[in-house]
Amino acid sequence: MTNETLLRPGPRGQAIIERDDHVMSGSIQPRYPFVMDHGLGARVWDVDGNEYIDLAAGIAVTATGHAHPKVVEAITEQAKKFLHIAGTDYYYDIQVRLAEKLARIAPFSDPARVFLCNSGAESVEGAVKLARWYTGRQNVIAFYGAFHGRTMGALALTASKVVQRDGFGAMVPGVYHVPYNNPYRCLHMREEAACHASCICADFIEQVVFKKTVSPNSVAAIILEPIQGEGGYVVPDARFVQQLRRICDDHGILMIVDEVQTGIGRTGKWWAVEHFGVEPDIVCSAKGLGSGMPIGAILSRDHIMTWPPGAHGNTFGGNPIACAAALATLELIEQEYMANAAAQGEYLMDALHELQPRHPSMRHGRIQGIGLMVGVELVKDEQRTPAKDIRNRAERLAIDNGLLILGAGESVLRFCPPLMIDAETLDEGLRRFDESLAQAEREAGLL
């Protein structure tokens, strides 16, 4: 490899970036100058031959790693048979097999039904439609910091960043946002307030929203991410989620959990909601379900998914190739990678806590997560002033040091690698993270 190919991005990559600037929508403007050529496991290579460790997994998507042989084989074998036939009009076995598998792992004690779609946003859209149809109610409660997608219905639920909503006119009506529980932030409150930290946000629904804004009898669903993703990898107190379940039960409201980023083994269980001791009514899934193939799913209790023929559908949902990839993915995760996510997640948390005292920007921030879904908050002082500039520098410098890592929230770096990652690769990724953050802190005058 020549010195020229070690440039990140190199000449081939830079040429592709320049071409992209002329033809791609300006709304799709990658923040990271990495131009992928191929990948294997938790490592990827750019078009100039540079190797990187991938701690981002395409936003928690490539659950089994890049180009897993069993996933590739499943895709190839199905592609030889047929690519598409439209499950809205015809039957095919592989779609039924995937639905059967998802129904078996659904986090309900009663039977489940499945609707297959193409993405996380589409699963959210369908889940809200289903909740409205089943309850006969129109309103939905969502949370500040939530990210549920960018299509107009999902966007109405999203409250993560202004840029995602600004300029798109009136949102779909009937959505009410409330604060999301953040135990770490609540620890910095007055002691007498902190003792109620687990339920303060849930209390807000009953004590404020239901009394001053909207009747509970008109609310179809409460939708939440069991762990907020784009909002900053925020893990709520289990009692908060349990109180939401109680509110739903008391008022005939459905609980929808958006497991698009958290589900399919990422937290060491099939679904993150399982860590909180509650059962939802509807689950939204996508991202890691297909190891990179575009597929989503809505899982619902059987008695809820009773909408009539034609009430909801799509052309490409349950695409046979995507179904093949999903079945192979679920098998690999069940056999090995879900347990690996739990084990490597503990290892990752311990390693990050060891690094914490060495970095001024980490010293007073939170390290929070479950399994291989971990966020590191970067702050400037004990008052936890967000260090967004340092976070942005560290992201860019990580590319130079051969590491793919993504930001989240205001000043969080998220670790969501492929679930098959081993300790040796994780160690190397952490070393590159350590170097990148230290360099960013030196540039900011903190070191």
C-alpha positions in Angstrom: 0.0 0.0 0.0 1.4 3.3 -1.0 1.5 6.5 1.2 -1.1 8.0 -1.2 -3.6 5.2 -0.4 -3.4 6.0 3.3 -5.0 9.4 2.8 -8.5 9.4 4.3 -10.3 9.9 2.0 -7.9 9.0 -0.8 -8.1 10.2 -4.4 -10.7 7.6 -5.4 -12.9 8.4 -2.5 -12.6 12.2 -2.9 -13.6 11.9 -6.6 -16.7 9.9 -5.6 -17.6 12.5 -2.9 -17.3 15.3 -5.5 -19.6 13.4 -8.0 -22.1 12.8 -5.2 -22.2 16.6 -4.5 -23.5 17.2 -8.0 -26.3 14.6 -8.2 -27.6 13.5 -4.8 -30.2 15.4 -2.8 -28.8 18.0 -0.5 -30.8 16.5 2.3 -28.5 13.5 2.0 -25.2 15.0 2.9 -23.0 12.5 4.7 -21.1 14.0 7.6 -18.2 11.5 7.3 -15.8 11.3 4.4 -15.7 7.6 4.2 -16.4 5.9 0.8 -17.0 2.2 1.3 -15.7 -0.5 -1.0 -16.3 -3.7 1.0 -16.5 -5.1 4.6 -16.1 -8.2 6.6 -17.4 -8.7 10.1 -16.7 -5.5 12.1 -14.1 -4.2 9.7 -14.6 -2.2 6.5 -12.4 -0.9 3.7 -12.7 2.2 1.6 -12.2 2.5 -2.2 -8.6 3.6 -1.6 -7.7 0.5 0.4 -7.9 2.0 3.9 -9.1 -0.3 6.7 -11.5 0.8 9.4 -13.1 -0.7 12.5 -16.8 -0.2 12.4 -18.4 0.7 15.7 -21.5 2.1 13.9 -22.8 -0.8 11.9 -24.7 1.4 9.5 -26.7 2.9 12.4 -27.1 -0.4 14.3 -28.1 -2.2 11.1 -25.5 -4.8 10.2 -26.2 -6.9 13.2 -24.4 -10.0 12.0 -21.5 -8.0 10.6 -20.6 -7.1 7.0 -21.0 -9.9 4.5 -21.7 -12.7 6.9 -21.4 -15.9 4.8 -24.7 -17.4 6.0 -26.6 -14.2 5.3 -25.0 -13.8 1.9 -25.8 -17.5 1.1 -29.4 -17.0 2.1 -29.7 -13.9 -0.1 -28.0 -15.7 -3.1 -30.2 -18.8 -2.9 -33.4 -16.8 -2.7 -32.3 -14.5 -5.6 -31.9 -17.6 -7.8 -35.6 -18.5 -7.2 -37.5 -15.2 -7.5 -36.9 -11.5 -6.5 -40.5 -10.3 -6.1 -44.1 -11.4 -6.4 -46.0 -9.0 -4.0 -47.3 -10.4 -0.8 -50.4 -8.2 -1.0 -51.6 -10.4 -3.9 -49.9 -13.8 -3.6 -48.5 -16.2 -1.0 -44.9 -17.4 -0.6 -43.4 -19.6 2.0 -40.4 -17.5 3.1 -42.6 -14.6 4.1 -44.8 -16.9 6.2 -41.7 -18.5 7.8 -40.3 -15.1 8.8 -43.7 -14.0 10.3 -43.9 -17.2 12.2 -40.4 -16.6 13.7 -41.2 -13.0 14.6 -44.5 -14.1 16.2 -42.6 -16.6 18.3 -40.1 -14.1 19.7 -42.6 -11.2 20.1 -42.6 -9.8 23.7 -46.2 -10.7 24.4 -47.6 -13.5 26.6 -50.5 -14.0 24.1 -50.3 -14.8 20.4 -48.9 -12.3 17.9 -49.5 -11.3 14.3 -47.0 -9.6 12.0 -47.1 -7.1 9.2 -43.9 -6.9 7.1 -42.8 -3.6 5.5 -39.6 -1.9 4.3 -38.2 0.4 7.0 -38.5 1.7 10.5 -40.4 4.8 9.6 -42.9 2.6 7.7 -43.3 0.3 10.7 -44.0 3.3 12.9 -46.6 4.7 10.4 -48.4 1.4 10.3 -48.3 0.9 14.1 -50.0 4.3 14.6 -52.6 3.5 11.9 -53.3 0.2 13.6 -53.6 1.8 17.1 -56.1 4.4 15.7 -58.1 1.7 13.9 -58.3 -0.7 16.9 -59.1 1.9 19.5 -61.3 4.2 17.4 -59.3 7.1 18.9 -57.1 9.6 17.1 -54.5 11.1 19.5 -51.0 9.8 20.3 -48.5 10.7 23.0 -44.8 10.7 22.1 -41.7 12.0 23.9 -39.2 14.8 23.5 -35.9 13.5 22.2 -37.7 10.7 20.3 -36.8 9.8 16.7 -39.4 7.7 14.9 -38.6 8.5 11.3 -38.9 11.3 8.7 -42.0 10.4 6.7 -44.8 12.8 7.6 -46.6 10.6 10.1 -43.5 9.4 11.8 -42.1 13.0 11.6 -45.0 14.2 13.7 -43.9 11.8 16.4 -40.2 12.7 16.1 -38.9 15.4 18.4 -35.2 15.0 18.3 -33.8 18.0 16.2 -35.5 21.1 14.8 -33.9 20.6 11.4 -35.8 17.3 11.0 -39.2 19.2 11.2 -38.4 22.8 10.2 -39.9 23.9 6.9 -42.3 21.0 6.3 -45.5 22.8 7.3 -48.2 21.5 9.7 -47.5 18.1 11.1 -50.0 15.3 11.2 -52.4 16.3 14.0 -53.2 14.6 17.2 -49.6 14.2 18.6 -48.7 15.4 22.0 -45.1 15.4 23.3 -44.0 15.0 26.9 -40.6 14.7 28.7 -38.7 11.5 28.6 -37.3 10.0 31.8 -33.5 10.5 32.2 -32.4 9.1 35.6 -28.9 10.5 35.1 -30.1 14.0 34.6 -32.5 13.6 37.5 -29.6 12.8 39.9 -28.4 16.4 39.5 -31.8 17.7 40.7 -32.5 18.6 44.3 -32.5 15.5 46.6 -36.2 15.6 47.4 -37.0 15.8 43.6 -34.5 13.1 42.7 -36.4 10.5 44.8 -39.3 10.8 42.3 -37.0 10.8 39.2 -38.4 7.5 38.0 -42.0 8.6 37.7 -41.8 12.4 37.2 -42.3 12.3 33.4 -45.0 9.7 33.6 -46.8 11.7 36.3 -46.7 14.7 33.8 -49.0 12.7 31.5 -51.7 12.2 34.1 -51.3 15.4 36.1 -50.9 17.8 33.3 -51.6 16.4 29.8 -54.8 14.5 30.7 -56.1 17.4 32.8 -55.2 20.4 30.7 -54.6 19.3 27.1 -56.2 16.1 26.0 -58.7 13.6 27.4 -57.2 10.1 28.0 -60.3 8.7 26.4 -59.2 10.2 23.1 -55.6 8.8 23.2 -55.0 5.8 21.0 -51.4 5.1 22.0 -48.3 6.1 23.8 -45.2 5.4 21.7 -41.7 5.3 23.1 -38.3 4.0 22.4 -37.3 1.8 25.3 -33.9 3.4 25.0 -33.8 6.7 23.1 -31.4 6.3 20.1 -31.0 9.5 18.1 -32.0 11.4 21.3 -28.7 10.4 22.9 -28.8 6.7 24.0 -30.9 7.6 27.1 -31.8 4.6 29.3 -34.9 5.3 31.4 -35.6 4.0 34.9 -37.6 0.8 34.7 -40.2 2.2 37.0 -41.0 4.9 34.4 -41.7 2.4 31.7 -43.8 0.3 34.2 -45.8 3.4 35.1 -46.5 4.1 31.4 -47.8 0.5 31.1 -50.1 1.2 34.1 -51.3 4.4 32.6 -52.1 2.6 29.3 -54.0 -0.1 31.2 -56.0 2.3 33.3 -57.2 4.3 30.3 -57.5 1.7 27.5 -54.4 3.1 25.7 -52.1 0.9 23.6 -48.4 0.9 24.3 -46.3 1.0 21.1 -42.5 0.4 21.6 -40.3 1.6 18.8 -37.6 -1.1 18.8 -36.2 -0.1 15.4 -32.7 0.5 16.8 -33.0 -1.3 20.1 -34.4 -4.6 19.0 -33.2 -7.9 17.4 -30.7 -8.8 20.2 -28.8 -5.5 20.4 -29.3 -5.2 24.2 -28.7 -8.8 24.9 -32.4 -9.7 24.7 -34.6 -9.9 21.6 -36.2 -6.6 22.6 -35.0 -3.8 24.9 -38.4 -3.5 26.5 -37.8 -6.9 28.1 -35.3 -5.3 30.4 -38.1 -3.2 32.0 -40.5 -5.9 33.0 -43.5 -4.9 30.9 -45.2 -6.2 27.8 -46.2 -3.7 25.0 -49.1 -4.0 22.7 -47.4 -3.2 19.4 -43.7 -3.4 18.4 -41.9 -1.6 15.6 -38.9 -3.4 14.2 -36.4 -2.8 11.3 -32.6 -1.9 11.2 -30.9 -5.0 12.5 -33.6 -7.4 11.3 -32.2 -7.9 7.9 -28.4 -7.4 8.5 -28.5 -4.6 5.9 -31.4 -5.6 3.7 -34.3 -3.1 3.8 -37.0 -4.7 5.9 -39.3 -3.7 8.7 -42.0 -5.3 10.7 -45.0 -4.5 13.0 -45.6 -7.1 15.7 -48.9 -6.9 17.5 -51.0 -8.8 19.9 -53.3 -11.1 17.9 -56.5 -9.5 19.1 -55.3 -6.0 18.1 -54.2 -6.7 14.5 -57.7 -7.3 13.2 -57.9 -4.6 10.6 -59.8 -5.8 7.5 -58.3 -6.6 4.1 -57.1 -3.5 2.2 -56.9 -1.4 5.4 -53.1 -1.4 5.1 -50.6 -2.8 2.7 -47.6 -2.1 0.5 -45.9 -3.4 -2.7 -42.4 -4.4 -1.4 -43.0 -5.4 2.2 -41.9 -8.9 2.9 -39.6 -8.9 -0.1 -38.4 -12.5 -0.5 -34.7 -11.6 -0.5 -35.1 -9.4 2.5 -37.0 -12.2 4.3 -34.2 -14.7 3.5 -31.7 -12.3 5.0 -33.9 -11.7 8.1 -34.3 -15.5 8.7 -30.6 -16.0 8.5 -30.0 -13.0 10.8 -32.5 -14.2 13.4 -30.9 -17.7 13.5 -27.4 -16.3 13.9 -28.5 -13.9 16.7 -30.4 -16.6 18.5 -27.6 -19.1 18.3 -24.7 -16.8 19.3 -24.8 -13.1 18.8 -27.4 -12.1 21.3 -25.3 -13.6 24.1 -22.2 -12.0 22.6 -24.0 -8.6 22.6 -24.6 -9.0 26.3 -21.0 -10.1 27.1 -19.2 -7.6 24.9 -21.6 -4.9 26.1 -20.4 -5.4 29.6 -16.8 -5.4 28.5 -17.4 -2.2 26.5 -19.0 -0.4 29.5 -16.1 -1.4 31.8 -13.5 -0.3 29.2 -15.2 3.1 28.8 -15.4 3.7 32.5 -11.6 3.0 32.7 -11.1 5.6 30.0 -13.3 8.2 31.7 -10.9 9.7 34.1 -8.3 10.3 31.4 -10.5 12.5 29.3 -11.7 15.9 30.5 -14.8 15.8 28.2 -15.8 12.3 29.6 -15.1 13.0 33.3 -18.5 14.5 34.2 -20.6 13.0 31.4 -22.8 9.9 31.5 -21.8 6.5 30.1 -25.1 4.8 29.6 -26.5 1.8 27.7 -27.4 -1.9 27.6 -25.6 -4.5 25.6 -24.0 -3.2 22.5 -26.0 0.1 22.6 -23.8 2.4 24.6 -23.6 6.2 24.6 -20.7 8.4 25.9 -21.8 12.0 26.7 -19.1 14.6 26.2 -19.4 17.7 28.5 -17.2 20.7 29.3 -17.7 21.0 33.1 -19.4 19.7 36.2 -22.6 21.5 35.1 -22.5 19.2 32.1 -22.4 21.9 29.5 -22.6 19.9 26.2 -19.2 19.6 24.4 -20.7 19.4 20.9 -17.6 20.9 19.3 -15.4 18.2 20.8 -17.8 15.5 19.8 -17.8 16.7 16.2 -14.0 17.0 16.2 -13.7 13.4 17.6 -16.1 12.0 15.0 -14.0 13.6 12.1 -10.7 12.6 13.7 -11.9 9.0 14.2 -12.2 8.7 10.4 -8.5 9.8 10.1 -7.6 7.1 12.7 -9.5 4.3 11.0 -12.7 4.2 13.1 -16.4 4.6 12.2 -18.4 6.0 15.1 -21.6 8.1 15.1 -22.9 10.9 17.2 -26.3 11.1 18.8 -28.2 13.6 20.9 -26.5 16.9 21.6 -23.0 15.7 22.5 -23.1 11.9 22.7 -20.9 9.4 20.8 -22.7 6.1 20.3 -21.2 2.7 20.2 -23.4 0.3 18.3 -21.1 -2.2 16.5 -22.1 -5.4 14.8 -23.3 -7.9 17.4 -20.7 -10.4 16.3 -17.7 -8.2 17.3 -15.0 -9.8 19.4 -13.0 -8.4 22.3 -9.8 -8.0 20.3 -11.6 -5.9 17.6 -13.4 -3.9 20.2 -10.1 -3.2 22.0 -8.6 -1.9 18.8 -11.6 0.2 18.2 -11.4 1.6 21.7 -7.7 2.4 21.2 -8.6 4.4 18.1 -11.4 6.1 20.0 -9.1 7.0 22.8 -6.6 8.6 20.4 -9.3 10.5 18.5 -10.9 11.9 21.5 -7.6 12.9 23.1 -6.6 14.7 19.9 -10.0 16.5 19.8 -9.5 17.6 23.4 -6.0 18.9 22.7 -7.4 20.9 19.8 -10.0 22.4 22.1 -7.5 23.2 24.7 -8.7 20.8 27.3 -5.4 18.8 27.4 
